[in-house]
C-alpha cells in the first residue's frame, strides 16, 4: 500500500495539487462575482415586494407602483430562467460570450464566466430567503423609526441576515465545486478536467477515485467552516 501511494503521488501528486488549486480559484472567484451581482438582485426582490404591500395606498402614484411591479416581475423572470437552465447547457451556450470576455474557451479563466453567470440567480434566491428569515417585527420597528430604504438595507437587513448569508456562501461554493467538475467535460480545468482526461479517457480509475476523494474533502471542509462561522456571528445563539 505504501509503495502504491509513493508511486501514485510521485506520478500524479503535482497534477492533483495544481488541479485542486485551480478548482478553488475558479470557485472562489466565481462566488465573489456572483454575490456582487446577485446580492442586489435578492435584496431588490424583497424590497419591491415590501413596497407593493406596504405602500400600495392613495399617496403612492399608480405609475410608481406599476414601475415597481414591472421591476419585480422582470427580476423574478430573469432569476427563474437562469435557475432553470442546466449548467452543462449554459456552459456550452456561453462559449461565444466567454471567448469575448476572456479571450479563450478553455481553462480556468474561461470557466469562471459561466460559473458566475450560473451562480447569480442561485445567489439571488439564497439572499432573498436569508432576508425573509428576519423577523418582520425588526424591519417594522426600523421603518417606524423613520429609516430610509437604504438605511433599512445597510443597517438592518444585511446585518441581521449575516449568519444565513454565510451559510448561503458555503452552499454556493459547494454547488460551484460540482459545476466546476462538469466544466471539465469541455476542458474547463481543475479536478473535473483531470477526472475526465485521466479517469475516463485513459481508464485510470485510481486517478478518478482520488479526484472524487479530494472533491468530497473540499465539500466537507467548506460546509464545516461555514457552519462554524455562521454560529459564531449569530447573535441569537445562546
C-alpha positions as CSV (number, residue, x, y, z in Angstrom):
1,X,0.0,0.0,0.0
2,X,2.8,2.4,0.9
3,X,4.6,1.5,-2.3
4,X,1.5,2.2,-4.3
5,X,0.9,5.6,-2.6
6,X,4.5,6.6,-3.2
7,X,4.4,5.7,-6.8
8,X,1.0,7.3,-7.3
9,X,1.8,10.6,-5.7
10,X,5.2,10.8,-7.4
11,X,3.4,10.5,-10.7
12,X,0.2,12.4,-10.1
13,X,0.7,14.4,-6.8
14,X,1.7,17.6,-8.5
15,X,-1.1,17.2,-11.0
16,X,-3.8,16.8,-8.3
17,X,-2.4,19.6,-6.3
18,X,-2.5,22.0,-9.2
19,X,-6.0,20.8,-10.1
20,X,-7.2,21.4,-6.6
21,X,-5.8,25.0,-6.6
22,X,-7.4,25.6,-10.0
23,X,-10.8,24.4,-8.7
24,X,-10.6,26.5,-5.6
25,X,-9.5,29.6,-7.6
26,X,-12.3,29.3,-10.1
27,X,-14.9,28.5,-7.4
28,X,-14.0,31.3,-5.0
29,X,-13.6,34.0,-7.7
30,X,-16.9,33.0,-9.3
31,X,-18.7,33.1,-5.9
32,X,-17.3,36.6,-5.3
33,X,-18.6,37.9,-8.6
34,X,-21.9,36.1,-8.2
35,X,-22.5,37.8,-4.8
36,X,-21.5,41.2,-6.2
37,X,-24.2,40.8,-8.8
38,X,-26.7,38.5,-7.1
39,X,-26.9,40.2,-3.7
40,X,-28.5,43.4,-5.1
41,X,-31.0,41.3,-7.1
42,X,-32.0,39.3,-4.0
43,X,-32.4,42.4,-1.9
44,X,-34.4,44.0,-4.8
45,X,-36.8,41.1,-4.9
46,X,-37.6,41.6,-1.2
47,X,-37.8,45.4,-1.2
48,X,-40.0,45.5,-4.3
49,X,-42.4,43.1,-2.7
50,X,-42.5,45.1,0.5
51,X,-43.1,48.3,-1.4
52,X,-46.1,46.8,-3.2
53,X,-47.6,45.5,0.1
54,X,-46.9,48.4,2.4
55,X,-47.0,51.5,0.2
56,X,-50.0,50.5,-2.0
57,X,-52.2,53.3,-0.9
58,X,-53.6,56.5,-2.4
59,X,-50.5,58.5,-1.5
60,X,-48.3,56.5,-3.9
61,X,-48.8,57.2,-7.6
62,X,-50.2,54.4,-9.6
63,X,-47.4,54.8,-12.2
64,X,-44.8,54.3,-9.3
65,X,-46.5,51.0,-8.2
66,X,-46.7,49.9,-11.8
67,X,-42.9,50.5,-12.3
68,X,-42.0,48.6,-9.1
69,X,-44.4,45.8,-10.1
70,X,-42.7,45.6,-13.5
71,X,-39.3,45.6,-12.0
72,X,-40.1,42.8,-9.6
73,X,-41.6,40.7,-12.4
74,X,-38.5,41.3,-14.5
75,X,-36.1,40.3,-11.7
76,X,-38.2,37.2,-10.9
77,X,-38.3,36.2,-14.5
78,X,-34.6,36.5,-15.0
79,X,-33.8,34.6,-11.8
80,X,-36.3,31.8,-12.7
81,X,-35.0,31.5,-16.2
82,X,-31.4,31.4,-15.0
83,X,-32.1,28.7,-12.5
84,X,-34.0,26.5,-15.0
85,X,-31.1,26.1,-17.4
86,X,-28.9,23.1,-16.7
87,X,-25.3,24.2,-16.1
88,X,-23.7,22.0,-18.8
89,X,-26.1,23.5,-21.4
90,X,-25.4,27.0,-20.1
91,X,-21.7,26.3,-20.2
92,X,-21.9,25.4,-23.9
93,X,-24.3,28.2,-24.8
94,X,-22.0,30.8,-23.2
95,X,-18.9,29.7,-25.1
96,X,-19.0,32.7,-27.6
97,X,-19.6,35.1,-24.7
98,X,-16.8,33.5,-22.7
99,X,-14.5,33.9,-25.7
100,X,-15.4,37.6,-26.0
101,X,-14.9,38.3,-22.3
102,X,-11.6,36.4,-21.5
103,X,-10.3,35.6,-25.0
104,X,-10.4,31.8,-24.6
105,X,-12.9,29.0,-24.3
106,X,-10.7,26.6,-22.3
107,X,-9.1,26.6,-18.9
108,X,-9.7,28.2,-15.5
109,X,-10.3,31.8,-16.7
110,X,-12.9,30.6,-19.2
111,X,-14.8,28.5,-16.6
112,X,-15.1,31.5,-14.3
113,X,-17.5,33.2,-16.7
114,X,-20.3,30.5,-16.9
115,X,-19.8,29.7,-13.2
116,X,-20.5,33.3,-12.3
117,X,-23.5,33.6,-14.7
118,X,-24.9,30.3,-13.5
119,X,-24.5,31.2,-9.8
120,X,-26.1,34.7,-10.0
121,X,-29.8,33.5,-9.9
122,X,-28.9,30.9,-7.4
123,X,-27.3,33.5,-5.1
124,X,-30.3,35.9,-5.6
125,X,-32.7,33.3,-4.3
126,X,-30.4,32.4,-1.4
127,X,-30.2,36.1,-0.4
128,X,-34.0,36.5,-0.8
129,X,-34.5,33.5,1.5
130,X,-32.0,34.8,4.0
131,X,-33.8,38.2,4.2
132,X,-37.2,36.5,4.6
133,X,-35.9,34.7,7.7
134,X,-35.5,38.1,9.5
135,X,-38.5,38.6,12.0
136,X,-40.9,41.0,10.4
137,X,-41.1,43.0,13.7
138,X,-37.4,44.1,13.3
139,X,-38.0,45.6,9.9
140,X,-41.3,47.1,11.0
141,X,-39.6,48.8,14.0
142,X,-36.9,50.2,11.9
143,X,-39.4,51.6,9.4
144,X,-41.5,53.1,12.2
145,X,-38.4,54.9,13.5
146,X,-38.0,56.6,10.2
147,X,-35.3,54.5,8.5
148,X,-35.0,55.1,4.8
149,X,-34.9,52.1,2.5
150,X,-31.1,52.5,2.1
151,X,-30.7,52.5,5.9
152,X,-33.1,49.6,6.2
153,X,-30.9,47.6,3.9
154,X,-27.5,48.6,5.3
155,X,-28.3,48.8,9.0
156,X,-31.0,46.2,9.5
157,X,-31.5,43.7,6.6
158,X,-27.9,42.8,5.8
159,X,-26.5,42.8,9.4
160,X,-29.4,40.7,10.7
161,X,-29.1,38.2,7.8
162,X,-25.3,37.7,8.1
163,X,-25.4,34.2,9.6
164,X,-27.8,33.0,6.9
165,X,-25.8,34.7,4.2
166,X,-22.6,32.9,5.4
167,X,-24.4,29.6,5.1
168,X,-25.5,30.7,1.6
169,X,-21.9,31.4,0.6
170,X,-20.9,28.0,1.8
171,X,-23.8,26.4,-0.2
172,X,-22.8,28.4,-3.3
173,X,-19.2,27.3,-3.0
174,X,-20.2,23.7,-2.7
175,X,-22.6,24.0,-5.6
176,X,-20.0,25.6,-7.8
177,X,-17.5,22.8,-7.0
178,X,-20.0,20.4,-8.6
179,X,-20.4,22.8,-11.5
180,X,-16.7,23.1,-12.0
181,X,-16.4,19.4,-12.2
182,X,-18.9,19.4,-15.1
183,X,-16.8,22.1,-16.8
184,X,-14.0,19.5,-17.0
185,X,-16.0,17.8,-19.8
186,X,-15.2,20.7,-22.1
187,X,-11.7,21.5,-21.0
188,X,-12.6,23.7,-18.1
189,X,-9.6,22.9,-16.0
190,X,-9.4,21.9,-12.3
191,X,-10.2,18.5,-10.8
192,X,-13.1,17.8,-13.2
193,X,-10.7,18.1,-16.2
194,X,-8.3,15.7,-14.5
195,X,-11.0,13.2,-13.8
196,X,-12.2,13.3,-17.4
197,X,-8.8,13.2,-19.1
198,X,-7.2,10.5,-16.9
199,X,-10.1,8.7,-15.3
200,X,-12.4,8.5,-18.3
201,X,-10.3,8.8,-21.5
202,X,-7.2,6.9,-20.1
203,X,-9.2,4.4,-18.0
204,X,-7.1,5.3,-14.9
205,X,-9.7,4.5,-12.2
206,X,-7.3,5.4,-9.3
207,X,-6.9,9.0,-10.6
208,X,-10.7,9.2,-10.8
209,X,-11.2,8.0,-7.3
210,X,-8.6,10.4,-5.9
211,X,-10.2,13.3,-7.6
212,X,-13.6,12.3,-6.1
213,X,-12.0,11.9,-2.7
214,X,-10.5,15.4,-2.9
215,X,-13.8,16.9,-4.0
216,X,-15.6,15.2,-1.1
217,X,-13.0,16.6,1.3
218,X,-13.3,20.1,-0.1
219,X,-17.1,20.0,0.3
220,X,-16.8,18.7,3.9
221,X,-14.3,21.4,4.9
222,X,-16.3,24.3,3.3
223,X,-19.5,23.1,4.9
224,X,-17.9,22.7,8.3
225,X,-16.2,26.1,8.2
226,X,-19.3,27.8,7.0
227,X,-21.4,26.3,9.8
228,X,-18.9,27.2,12.5
229,X,-18.5,30.8,11.2
230,X,-22.3,31.3,11.0
231,X,-22.8,30.1,14.6
232,X,-20.1,32.5,15.8
233,X,-21.7,35.6,14.3
234,X,-25.3,34.6,15.1
235,X,-26.4,37.0,17.8
236,X,-29.4,34.8,18.6
237,X,-27.2,31.9,19.7
238,X,-27.4,31.3,23.4
